[in-house]
């Protein structure tokens, strides 16, 4: 057998609030699974990206620490995976600056997320929001990642990272691995429980529509019982029944049951049986993670040690890439 190097996977998450059930089922659970599939994985919290939108300092600190503990509780295995906080690794903004100079105004202007966010935050269209894709390209290219698992909304950003990598490699010589996005197939696109035509989001203003991964069992049950459905009172998978479809997808994602199996399970039963069953599945899924999360949060010293050591490991890899880049660009060496 040929001795092939394991492929490297990198993904990062913004931690501007508590993760939602949508983040958990749609991304986190799938992405973290890669560490057990023979990939070399790096994960990080994108706190530098977070400040492209105004953040309350105390909240940014709190949510970053909580997100770090939550992902550990989910099972990130620090024996084989590097898991760090972006702002602890100075090579990220360092390479981002350089990549800024290899990215065109026009390219960045075409990014759909920029256009959306500029509209949403019309009072704060800062330069960071505009060059956000260059920082994200730096995140990826620093580690020579082969694959980047992302949601569909981030695919365009991985594509611009590819373009920047190819451009730089072409101008100088091969420097960066050209990354590929992977958009995990399973993993529900979880919709709001109150408006199933909209993605579940912690900022949608209607708290009952959104399950937080730290919600207690009673809260989860209450929110599912209030979920918007329809008047047919039949557990049937149909585009015309977006509320029920959403609940079925959540249930399927957690239990592994197919839509047919779910239909059969609830045949002749109404939403009065179905909604609590979905809630129970979610509660059962989150409970052990929440318990571990509480334990980890008790041990701040352990947390600090983990993120510090992991930032050092990440930085050692990132440093090699930056050194190569700086040499090629023509910066005078310090020594
Ligand atoms: N922009 C991503 C998001 O909002 C987060 C992110 C930052 C990221 N850097 C990354 C994702 C690098 C993948 C790779 O979801």
Boltz pocket constraint, residues with backbone or C-beta under 6 A from the ligand:
constraints:
  - pocket:
      binder: B
      contacts: [[A, 10], [A, 11], [A, 12], [A, 13], [A, 14], [A, 46], [A, 49], [A, 135], [A, 136], [A, 139], [A, 140], [A, 148], [A, 149], [A, 150], [A, 154]]
      max_distance: 6.0
